[in-house]
Amino acid sequence: MTDRYSGLTVTFRKDIRDDDAEVIITAIRLIKGVLSVDSIPSTTDLLIATNRVKAELRNKLWDVLE
């Protein structure tokens, strides 16, 4: 028996401009069965969370190297 998916999440390697993302959004909308495509704007909360994760990983790496 195979699994079924109700959706997929796409994450960009780095933030991109909204006008650059529009081409990608349009392409995804053209895929058969796609009901909607929503964008997630970069916010201060996202930046803070990203920096905290980076700091935590950096600290763990230093612990390993010591």
VMD Tcl script that draws the C-alpha trace (Angstrom):
set ca {
  {0.00 0.00 0.00}
  {1.33 3.48 -0.80}
  {1.23 6.64 1.30}
  {-0.87 9.65 0.33}
  {0.22 13.27 0.71}
  {-2.04 16.22 1.40}
  {0.69 18.76 0.65}
  {4.37 19.56 0.37}
  {6.49 22.31 1.90}
  {9.17 24.05 -0.15}
  {11.99 25.85 1.66}
  {14.41 28.11 -0.18}
  {18.12 27.93 0.64}
  {18.04 31.70 1.21}
  {15.40 34.43 1.12}
  {14.42 35.52 -2.36}
  {12.66 38.64 -3.60}
  {8.92 38.45 -4.14}
  {9.20 39.25 -7.84}
  {11.73 36.42 -8.27}
  {9.49 34.04 -6.31}
  {6.47 34.83 -8.49}
  {7.84 32.72 -11.36}
  {8.27 29.75 -9.02}
  {4.83 30.24 -7.47}
  {3.24 30.37 -10.92}
  {5.04 27.17 -11.96}
  {3.89 25.31 -8.85}
  {0.30 26.45 -9.46}
  {0.49 24.86 -12.92}
  {1.21 21.40 -11.45}
  {-1.80 19.11 -11.74}
  {-3.71 18.80 -8.48}
  {-2.29 21.93 -6.79}
  {-5.11 23.70 -4.95}
  {-3.21 26.68 -3.58}
  {0.27 28.14 -3.10}
  {0.92 30.44 -0.14}
  {4.03 32.51 0.49}
  {5.70 32.94 3.88}
  {7.37 36.33 4.27}
  {10.67 36.67 6.10}
  {10.12 38.22 9.51}
  {12.19 39.23 12.49}
  {10.94 36.12 14.33}
  {12.34 33.92 11.57}
  {15.68 35.73 11.68}
  {15.89 35.35 15.46}
  {15.03 31.63 15.31}
  {17.60 31.06 12.56}
  {20.33 32.83 14.50}
  {19.54 30.87 17.66}
  {19.81 27.56 15.80}
  {23.10 28.65 14.21}
  {24.50 29.63 17.61}
  {23.42 26.33 19.15}
  {25.02 24.33 16.34}
  {28.19 26.44 16.55}
  {28.42 25.76 20.30}
  {27.93 22.02 19.79}
  {30.63 22.00 17.13}
  {33.06 23.76 19.47}
  {32.24 21.21 22.18}
  {33.10 18.39 19.79}
  {36.35 20.04 18.73}
  {37.58 20.62 22.29}
}
mol new
graphics top color blue
foreach p $ca { graphics top sphere $p radius 0.5 }
foreach p [lrange $ca 0 end-1] q [lrange $ca 1 end] { graphics top cylinder $p $q radius 0.2 }
display resetview
